Amino acid sequence: MMVTNLCTSPSSTITLKADEWVNITTLPSVNGATYQISVEVNVTGGTISIIGADGDINARQRVSYKMFINNSHPISMSYHVKSGSPTVTVTNMLICTWGEYQANKALLDGLYFFDGDTMPRA
């Protein structure tokens, strides 16, 4: 398996803000590229939906989704509040190209406890 984690600090903890795009890596993305994003999300005090991901989140869980990028800014995340006044953090991040994800899908989908630092980084 050769998957390069495009997240520059995968084990850091980033606090997201409701309805604002917050960078989860400093590495610029490639305009027109598609990425697989997998992060551990911790939601306390409410329920959210993450833009691009399926379903509502109200606890700690791993969230994975595909994202098409139409700019060259660092990859970001945003969420909408569904209920309450949630605090939302992400950590243990894996960002890879869609091609690398497709080539290693079974293995990557099984990384429920990924710590972020066990793959080569860009």
Contacts in CASP RR format, 6 or more apart in sequence:
PFRMAT RR
TARGET T0000
AUTHOR 0000-0000-0000
METHOD contacts of the structure
MODEL  1
MMVTNLCTSPSSTITLKADEWVNITTLPSVNGATYQISVEVNVTGGTISI
IGADGDINARQRVSYKMFINNSHPISMSYHVKSGSPTVTVTNMLICTWGE
YQANKALLDGLYFFDGDTMPRA
1 104 0 8 1.000
1 107 0 8 1.000
2 100 0 8 1.000
2 120 0 8 1.000
3 94 0 8 1.000
3 96 0 8 1.000
3 100 0 8 1.000
3 101 0 8 1.000
3 104 0 8 1.000
3 108 0 8 1.000
3 119 0 8 1.000
3 120 0 8 1.000
4 96 0 8 1.000
4 97 0 8 1.000
4 100 0 8 1.000
4 119 0 8 1.000
4 120 0 8 1.000
4 121 0 8 1.000
4 122 0 8 1.000
5 93 0 8 1.000
5 94 0 8 1.000
5 95 0 8 1.000
5 96 0 8 1.000
5 116 0 8 1.000
5 119 0 8 1.000
5 120 0 8 1.000
5 121 0 8 1.000
5 122 0 8 1.000
6 25 0 8 1.000
6 27 0 8 1.000
6 29 0 8 1.000
6 35 0 8 1.000
6 75 0 8 1.000
6 95 0 8 1.000
6 96 0 8 1.000
6 97 0 8 1.000
6 121 0 8 1.000
6 122 0 8 1.000
7 24 0 8 1.000
7 25 0 8 1.000
7 27 0 8 1.000
7 75 0 8 1.000
7 93 0 8 1.000
7 94 0 8 1.000
7 95 0 8 1.000
7 116 0 8 1.000
7 121 0 8 1.000
8 25 0 8 1.000
8 26 0 8 1.000
8 27 0 8 1.000
8 121 0 8 1.000
8 122 0 8 1.000
9 25 0 8 1.000
9 26 0 8 1.000
10 92 0 8 1.000
10 93 0 8 1.000
10 94 0 8 1.000
10 115 0 8 1.000
10 116 0 8 1.000
10 117 0 8 1.000
10 121 0 8 1.000
11 91 0 8 1.000
11 92 0 8 1.000
11 93 0 8 1.000
11 115 0 8 1.000
11 116 0 8 1.000
11 117 0 8 1.000
12 91 0 8 1.000
13 89 0 8 1.000
13 90 0 8 1.000
13 91 0 8 1.000
14 22 0 8 1.000
14 23 0 8 1.000
14 24 0 8 1.000
14 89 0 8 1.000
14 90 0 8 1.000
14 91 0 8 1.000
15 22 0 8 1.000
15 87 0 8 1.000
15 88 0 8 1.000
15 89 0 8 1.000
16 22 0 8 1.000
16 77 0 8 1.000
16 78 0 8 1.000
16 79 0 8 1.000
16 88 0 8 1.000
16 89 0 8 1.000
16 90 0 8 1.000
18 48 0 8 1.000
18 79 0 8 1.000
18 80 0 8 1.000
18 81 0 8 1.000
18 86 0 8 1.000
18 88 0 8 1.000
19 78 0 8 1.000
19 79 0 8 1.000
19 80 0 8 1.000
19 81 0 8 1.000
20 78 0 8 1.000
21 76 0 8 1.000
21 77 0 8 1.000
21 78 0 8 1.000
22 76 0 8 1.000
22 77 0 8 1.000
22 78 0 8 1.000
23 73 0 8 1.000
23 74 0 8 1.000
23 75 0 8 1.000
23 76 0 8 1.000
24 37 0 8 1.000
24 39 0 8 1.000
24 74 0 8 1.000
24 75 0 8 1.000
24 76 0 8 1.000
24 77 0 8 1.000
24 90 0 8 1.000
24 93 0 8 1.000
24 95 0 8 1.000
25 74 0 8 1.000
25 75 0 8 1.000
25 93 0 8 1.000
25 95 0 8 1.000
26 74 0 8 1.000
27 74 0 8 1.000
27 75 0 8 1.000
27 122 0 8 1.000
28 72 0 8 1.000
28 73 0 8 1.000
28 74 0 8 1.000
29 35 0 8 1.000
29 69 0 8 1.000
29 71 0 8 1.000
29 72 0 8 1.000
29 73 0 8 1.000
29 74 0 8 1.000
29 75 0 8 1.000
30 69 0 8 1.000
30 72 0 8 1.000
31 69 0 8 1.000
31 70 0 8 1.000
31 71 0 8 1.000
31 72 0 8 1.000
32 68 0 8 1.000
32 69 0 8 1.000
32 70 0 8 1.000
33 68 0 8 1.000
33 69 0 8 1.000
33 97 0 8 1.000
33 98 0 8 1.000
34 66 0 8 1.000
34 67 0 8 1.000
34 68 0 8 1.000
34 69 0 8 1.000
34 97 0 8 1.000
34 98 0 8 1.000
34 99 0 8 1.000
35 66 0 8 1.000
35 67 0 8 1.000
35 69 0 8 1.000
35 75 0 8 1.000
35 95 0 8 1.000
35 96 0 8 1.000
35 97 0 8 1.000
35 98 0 8 1.000
36 64 0 8 1.000
36 65 0 8 1.000
36 66 0 8 1.000
36 67 0 8 1.000
36 94 0 8 1.000
36 95 0 8 1.000
36 96 0 8 1.000
36 97 0 8 1.000
36 98 0 8 1.000
36 100 0 8 1.000
36 101 0 8 1.000
36 108 0 8 1.000
37 64 0 8 1.000
37 65 0 8 1.000
37 66 0 8 1.000
37 67 0 8 1.000
37 75 0 8 1.000
37 77 0 8 1.000
37 93 0 8 1.000
37 94 0 8 1.000
37 95 0 8 1.000
38 62 0 8 1.000
38 63 0 8 1.000
38 64 0 8 1.000
38 93 0 8 1.000
38 94 0 8 1.000
38 95 0 8 1.000
38 108 0 8 1.000
38 111 0 8 1.000
38 114 0 8 1.000
39 62 0 8 1.000
39 63 0 8 1.000
39 64 0 8 1.000
39 77 0 8 1.000
39 90 0 8 1.000
39 91 0 8 1.000
39 92 0 8 1.000
39 93 0 8 1.000
39 94 0 8 1.000
40 60 0 8 1.000
40 61 0 8 1.000
40 62 0 8 1.000
40 63 0 8 1.000
40 90 0 8 1.000
40 91 0 8 1.000
40 92 0 8 1.000
40 93 0 8 1.000
40 114 0 8 1.000
41 50 0 8 1.000
41 57 0 8 1.000
41 60 0 8 1.000
41 61 0 8 1.000
41 62 0 8 1.000
41 63 0 8 1.000
41 88 0 8 1.000
41 89 0 8 1.000
41 90 0 8 1.000
42 59 0 8 1.000
42 60 0 8 1.000
42 88 0 8 1.000
42 89 0 8 1.000
42 90 0 8 1.000
42 91 0 8 1.000
43 57 0 8 1.000
43 58 0 8 1.000
43 59 0 8 1.000
43 60 0 8 1.000
43 86 0 8 1.000
43 87 0 8 1.000
43 88 0 8 1.000
44 86 0 8 1.000
44 87 0 8 1.000
45 58 0 8 1.000
45 84 0 8 1.000
45 85 0 8 1.000
45 86 0 8 1.000
45 87 0 8 1.000
46 58 0 8 1.000
46 81 0 8 1.000
46 82 0 8 1.000
46 83 0 8 1.000
46 84 0 8 1.000
46 85 0 8 1.000
46 86 0 8 1.000
47 56 0 8 1.000
47 57 0 8 1.000
47 58 0 8 1.000
47 81 0 8 1.000
47 82 0 8 1.000
47 83 0 8 1.000
47 84 0 8 1.000
47 86 0 8 1.000
48 56 0 8 1.000
48 57 0 8 1.000
48 58 0 8 1.000
48 79 0 8 1.000
48 80 0 8 1.000
48 81 0 8 1.000
48 82 0 8 1.000
48 86 0 8 1.000
48 88 0 8 1.000
49 55 0 8 1.000
49 56 0 8 1.000
49 57 0 8 1.000
49 79 0 8 1.000
49 80 0 8 1.000
49 82 0 8 1.000
50 57 0 8 1.000
50 63 0 8 1.000
50 65 0 8 1.000
50 77 0 8 1.000
50 78 0 8 1.000
50 79 0 8 1.000
51 77 0 8 1.000
51 78 0 8 1.000
51 79 0 8 1.000
51 80 0 8 1.000
52 65 0 8 1.000
52 67 0 8 1.000
53 63 0 8 1.000
53 64 0 8 1.000
53 65 0 8 1.000
54 65 0 8 1.000
56 82 0 8 1.000
57 63 0 8 1.000
58 86 0 8 1.000
62 92 0 8 1.000
62 112 0 8 1.000
62 114 0 8 1.000
64 109 0 8 1.000
66 98 0 8 1.000
66 101 0 8 1.000
67 75 0 8 1.000
69 75 0 8 1.000
75 95 0 8 1.000
77 90 0 8 1.000
79 88 0 8 1.000
92 114 0 8 1.000
92 115 0 8 1.000
92 116 0 8 1.000
93 116 0 8 1.000
94 108 0 8 1.000
94 111 0 8 1.000
94 114 0 8 1.000
94 116 0 8 1.000
94 119 0 8 1.000
96 108 0 8 1.000
101 108 0 8 1.000
END
